[in-house]
Amino acid sequence: RNVAGKVSWGISIPQVFFDGPVDMPFIGTWSKRAEALGYESLWTQEAITGPVPILEPVALLSYLAAITEKVQLGTSVIVAPVRNPIQLAKSLGSLDHLSKGRLIVGLGLGGNPNDIPPFGFSSEKRVRRFTEIIQVMKALWTQPEAHFQGEFWQLDGIKMEPKPLQKPHPPIWLGARHANALRRAVKHGNGWMGAGSSDTASFITGVDQTKMYLEEANRDPDSFTISKRVYVAVDDDEDRAEGRLKEWFGKRYGNSDMASQVSVWGSTAKVTEGLAKVTSAGAKMILLNPAFDDLEHLEALSEEVLPHL
């Protein structure tokens, strides 16, 4: 996706509105500004159920596809085991057309197996189902008549048109942190995104493992994107920045302590230094995730931080 050695910068779409209605005019203004400033990709999160007001990612990106022109649009991540792969393949293939081929498909296993049963699926064998979902979607996207024989899905010559605009299909990135998940990313995906909830040290370990798996699989490392979501807060008052991150993490994840373990915060110099550690660890793409003051962060990161990286 990007020139060897060059780091690509993505940013998380303002998607969580704790105090009231989802502000669509703001999302629209923000997205156009992000594109104008030169961010290379805009990313959604997913939480289908739960108390936090947050829009469904494919629907939101379909809206953004219409109001932006060249910025890439990514999901980080769709929790695949609660989805039907035939329906999901159709939605994502359509989004690839709506965006003129700008989609990156980020998929994950989901953190909590107990979230799965309300969707009508068992949480048993969710890893097996997850890999079958990827295989089913690839078959539908690439084969004129899709054939697949799995434990959960059997396709016997199913046709789906139109195929995605990107060939052979939109890039698939897997959100992962455990060794087995990294191995899955290399086997089934075009990239890996380190979780925002993991720190830089564990990301470094993950990068080393991923490089080893790429070598074992005889895959060109340049054909595989290693990336990481990084929560970030730019503020010369470090205590205030940390406090606001803690408050946000408490509301969003029910775990305010996680903020201090995984985020990068403080002055522009300190934030630049923190992000430099992630890029030197081997990230080809960094997904910046401001937790508050979204428009201010868009400008500050673009003007004061990214030029130094």
C-alpha positions as CSV (number, residue, x, y, z in Angstrom):
1,R,0.0,0.0,0.0
2,N,2.8,2.5,0.7
3,V,6.3,3.1,-0.4
4,A,8.9,1.0,1.4
5,G,10.1,2.7,4.5
6,K,7.4,5.4,4.5
7,V,5.0,5.4,7.4
8,S,1.3,6.0,6.6
9,W,-0.9,8.0,9.1
10,G,-4.5,7.1,9.8
11,I,-6.8,8.7,12.3
12,S,-9.8,7.4,14.2
13,I,-13.2,9.0,13.2
14,P,-15.0,10.7,16.1
15,Q,-17.5,8.0,16.7
16,V,-18.2,7.9,20.4
17,F,-20.6,10.5,21.8
18,F,-21.1,9.9,25.5
19,D,-23.3,13.0,26.2
20,G,-26.1,12.8,23.7
21,P,-26.9,12.6,20.0
22,V,-24.4,11.5,17.5
23,D,-23.2,14.7,15.8
24,M,-23.3,13.9,12.0
25,P,-22.5,17.5,10.9
26,F,-19.4,17.4,13.1
27,I,-18.3,14.0,11.7
28,G,-18.8,15.4,8.2
29,T,-16.7,18.5,8.8
30,W,-14.0,16.6,10.6
31,S,-13.7,14.0,7.9
32,K,-13.3,16.6,5.1
33,R,-10.7,18.4,7.2
34,A,-8.8,15.2,7.8
35,E,-8.6,14.5,4.1
36,A,-7.6,18.1,3.4
37,L,-4.8,17.9,5.9
38,G,-3.4,14.8,4.2
39,Y,-4.2,12.0,6.6
40,E,-4.1,8.8,4.5
41,S,-6.9,6.8,6.1
42,L,-9.9,7.2,8.4
43,W,-11.0,4.4,10.7
44,T,-14.1,3.2,12.5
45,Q,-14.4,1.1,15.6
46,E,-17.3,-1.4,16.1
47,A,-19.6,-2.0,19.1
48,I,-22.9,-3.4,17.9
49,T,-24.3,-3.8,21.3
50,G,-23.5,-1.9,24.5
51,P,-24.4,1.3,26.3
52,V,-22.0,3.6,24.3
53,P,-23.7,5.5,21.4
54,I,-21.6,4.5,18.4
55,L,-22.6,4.0,14.8
56,E,-22.3,0.8,12.8
57,P,-19.0,0.9,10.8
58,V,-20.1,-0.1,7.3
59,A,-23.0,2.3,7.3
60,L,-20.8,5.1,8.6
61,L,-18.1,4.5,6.1
62,S,-20.7,4.4,3.3
63,Y,-21.6,8.0,4.3
64,L,-18.0,9.0,4.4
65,A,-17.4,7.4,1.0
66,A,-19.8,10.0,-0.4
67,I,-18.3,13.1,1.2
68,T,-14.6,12.3,0.8
69,E,-12.6,11.7,-2.4
70,K,-9.3,10.0,-1.9
71,V,-8.7,9.1,1.7
72,Q,-8.7,5.4,2.5
73,L,-11.5,4.1,4.7
74,G,-10.9,1.3,7.2
75,T,-12.7,-0.8,9.9
76,S,-10.8,-1.4,13.0
77,V,-12.2,-3.9,13.5
78,I,-15.4,-5.6,12.5
79,V,-16.1,-8.4,15.0
80,A,-16.5,-11.1,12.4
81,P,-17.9,-14.0,14.5
82,V,-21.2,-12.2,15.0
83,R,-21.7,-11.6,11.3
84,N,-23.0,-13.7,8.4
85,P,-20.2,-13.9,5.9
86,I,-22.4,-13.8,2.8
87,Q,-24.2,-10.7,4.0
88,L,-20.9,-9.1,5.1
89,A,-19.2,-9.9,1.8
90,K,-22.1,-8.1,0.0
91,S,-22.0,-5.1,2.3
92,L,-18.2,-4.7,2.1
93,G,-18.1,-5.3,-1.6
94,S,-20.7,-2.6,-2.1
95,L,-18.8,-0.2,0.1
96,D,-15.7,-0.8,-2.0
97,H,-17.7,0.4,-5.0
98,L,-19.2,3.3,-3.1
99,S,-15.7,4.5,-2.1
100,K,-14.2,3.8,-5.5
101,G,-11.9,1.2,-4.1
102,R,-10.7,2.9,-0.9
103,L,-11.7,0.2,1.6
104,I,-9.5,-1.6,4.0
105,V,-11.3,-4.5,5.8
106,G,-10.1,-4.8,9.4
107,L,-11.6,-8.0,11.1
108,G,-11.2,-9.3,14.6
109,L,-12.3,-12.1,16.8
110,G,-13.8,-9.9,19.5
111,G,-12.7,-9.6,23.0
112,N,-15.5,-11.4,24.9
113,P,-17.0,-14.7,23.8
114,N,-20.1,-13.9,25.9
115,D,-21.0,-11.2,23.4
116,I,-21.7,-13.8,20.7
117,P,-24.7,-15.9,21.8
118,P,-27.3,-13.0,21.6
119,F,-26.6,-12.9,17.8
120,G,-27.8,-16.5,17.5
121,F,-24.3,-18.1,17.3
122,S,-22.6,-20.3,19.8
123,S,-19.3,-19.0,21.2
124,E,-17.8,-22.5,20.8
125,K,-15.3,-22.8,17.9
126,R,-15.3,-19.1,17.3
127,V,-11.8,-19.2,15.9
128,R,-12.7,-21.9,13.4
129,R,-15.8,-19.9,12.4
130,F,-13.7,-16.7,12.1
131,T,-11.3,-18.3,9.6
132,E,-14.2,-19.8,7.6
133,I,-15.8,-16.3,7.5
134,I,-12.7,-14.9,5.8
135,Q,-12.5,-17.9,3.4
136,V,-16.2,-17.6,2.5
137,M,-15.8,-13.8,1.7
138,K,-12.7,-14.3,-0.4
139,A,-14.5,-17.1,-2.4
140,L,-17.5,-14.8,-3.0
141,W,-15.2,-11.9,-4.0
142,T,-12.9,-13.8,-6.3
143,Q,-14.7,-16.8,-7.8
144,P,-17.4,-16.4,-10.6
145,E,-19.2,-19.3,-8.8
146,A,-18.0,-19.6,-5.2
147,H,-17.3,-23.1,-3.9
148,F,-16.4,-23.7,-0.3
149,Q,-16.8,-26.7,2.0
150,G,-16.4,-25.8,5.7
151,E,-17.8,-27.0,9.0
152,F,-20.1,-24.0,9.2
153,W,-20.6,-22.8,5.6
154,Q,-20.9,-24.7,2.4
155,L,-21.0,-22.8,-0.9
156,D,-21.9,-24.8,-3.9
157,G,-21.5,-22.5,-6.9
158,I,-23.0,-19.3,-5.3
159,K,-22.7,-16.2,-7.5
160,M,-22.3,-12.7,-6.1
161,E,-22.0,-9.6,-8.3
162,P,-20.5,-7.1,-8.5
163,K,-17.1,-8.3,-7.3
164,P,-15.3,-5.6,-5.3
165,L,-13.5,-2.9,-7.2
166,Q,-10.1,-3.8,-5.7
167,K,-8.6,-6.9,-7.1
168,P,-8.4,-9.6,-6.0
169,H,-10.4,-8.1,-3.1
170,P,-10.1,-5.2,-0.6
171,P,-7.1,-5.7,1.7
172,I,-7.9,-7.7,4.8
173,W,-6.2,-6.7,8.0
174,L,-6.6,-8.8,11.2
175,G,-6.6,-7.2,14.6
176,A,-4.5,-9.5,16.8
177,R,-2.3,-9.8,19.8
178,H,-1.7,-13.5,20.6
179,A,0.8,-15.5,18.7
180,N,-1.9,-17.8,17.2
181,A,-3.8,-14.7,16.0
182,L,-0.6,-13.2,14.4
183,R,-0.1,-16.5,12.6
184,R,-3.7,-16.3,11.4
185,A,-3.1,-12.8,10.1
186,V,-0.2,-13.9,8.1
187,K,-2.0,-16.9,6.7
188,H,-5.3,-15.2,5.8
189,G,-4.7,-11.5,5.7
190,N,-2.8,-8.7,4.1
191,G,-2.0,-6.9,7.3
192,W,-2.0,-6.9,11.1
193,M,-3.2,-4.1,13.4
194,G,-1.9,-4.1,16.9
195,A,-4.7,-3.3,19.4
196,G,-5.0,0.1,21.0
197,S,-5.3,-1.7,24.3
198,S,-1.8,-3.1,24.0
199,D,1.4,-1.2,24.9
200,T,4.4,-0.5,22.7
201,A,6.5,-3.3,24.3
202,S,4.0,-6.0,23.5
203,F,3.6,-4.5,20.0
204,I,7.4,-4.9,19.5
205,T,7.2,-8.6,20.5
206,G,4.2,-9.0,18.0
207,V,6.2,-7.4,15.2
208,D,9.1,-9.8,15.7
209,Q,6.7,-12.8,15.7
210,T,4.9,-11.6,12.6
211,K,8.1,-11.2,10.7
212,M,9.1,-14.7,11.7
213,Y,5.7,-16.0,10.5
214,L,6.0,-14.1,7.2
215,E,9.4,-15.7,6.6
216,E,8.1,-19.2,7.5
217,A,5.2,-18.6,5.0
218,N,7.6,-17.4,2.4
219,R,5.7,-14.1,2.1
220,D,7.2,-10.8,1.0
221,P,7.2,-8.5,4.1
222,D,6.4,-5.5,1.8
223,S,3.1,-7.2,0.8
224,F,2.0,-7.2,4.4
225,T,1.1,-4.1,6.4
226,I,2.0,-4.0,10.1
227,S,0.1,-1.3,11.9
228,K,-1.0,-0.2,15.3
229,R,-3.8,1.9,16.9
230,V,-2.3,4.4,19.4
231,Y,-4.5,6.5,21.8
232,V,-3.0,10.0,21.9
233,A,-3.5,13.3,23.7
234,V,-1.5,16.4,23.0
235,D,-1.5,18.8,25.9
236,D,1.4,20.6,27.6
237,D,-0.3,19.9,30.9
238,E,0.5,16.2,31.2
239,D,-1.6,15.6,34.3
240,R,-4.6,17.1,32.7
241,A,-4.1,15.0,29.5
242,E,-3.7,11.8,31.5
243,G,-6.8,12.6,33.6
244,R,-8.9,13.2,30.5
245,L,-7.7,9.9,28.9
246,K,-8.5,8.0,32.1
247,E,-12.0,9.5,32.2
248,W,-12.5,8.5,28.6
249,F,-11.2,5.0,29.0
250,G,-13.4,4.6,32.1
251,K,-16.5,5.5,30.1
252,R,-15.6,3.7,27.0
253,Y,-14.0,0.5,28.3
254,G,-14.9,0.5,32.0
255,N,-11.1,0.5,32.7
256,S,-9.6,3.9,33.4
257,D,-6.2,2.5,34.4
258,M,-5.7,1.1,30.8
259,A,-5.3,4.8,29.6
260,S,-1.9,5.2,31.3
261,Q,-0.6,1.8,30.2
262,V,-1.3,2.2,26.5
263,S,-1.6,5.8,25.5
264,V,0.9,8.5,24.4
265,W,0.3,11.9,25.9
266,G,1.8,15.2,26.9
267,S,3.6,18.0,24.9
268,T,4.0,17.7,21.2
269,A,7.7,16.7,21.8
270,K,6.7,13.9,24.1
271,V,3.9,12.7,21.8
272,T,6.3,12.8,18.9
273,E,8.8,10.7,20.9
274,G,6.2,8.2,21.9
275,L,5.0,7.7,18.3
276,A,8.6,7.4,17.1
277,K,9.0,4.4,19.3
278,V,6.0,2.7,17.6
279,T,7.3,3.5,14.1
280,S,10.8,2.3,14.9
281,A,9.3,-0.9,16.2
282,G,8.2,-1.6,12.7
283,A,4.7,-0.1,12.2
284,K,4.1,0.9,8.5
285,M,0.8,2.5,9.4
286,I,-0.2,4.2,12.7
287,L,-3.8,4.8,13.5
288,L,-3.9,7.8,15.7
289,N,-6.8,7.8,18.1
290,P,-7.5,11.0,20.0
291,A,-10.0,10.4,22.7
292,F,-11.3,14.0,22.9
293,D,-11.0,17.4,21.2
294,D,-11.1,15.7,17.9
295,L,-10.8,18.7,15.6
296,E,-8.1,20.3,17.7
297,H,-6.1,17.0,17.7
298,L,-6.5,16.7,13.9
299,E,-4.7,20.1,13.5
300,A,-2.2,19.7,16.3
301,L,-1.0,16.3,15.2
302,S,-0.8,17.3,11.5
303,E,1.0,20.6,12.1
304,E,3.2,19.9,15.2
305,V,3.8,16.2,15.4
306,L,3.7,14.4,12.1
307,P,6.2,16.7,10.3
308,H,8.8,15.5,12.8
309,L,8.3,11.8,12.2
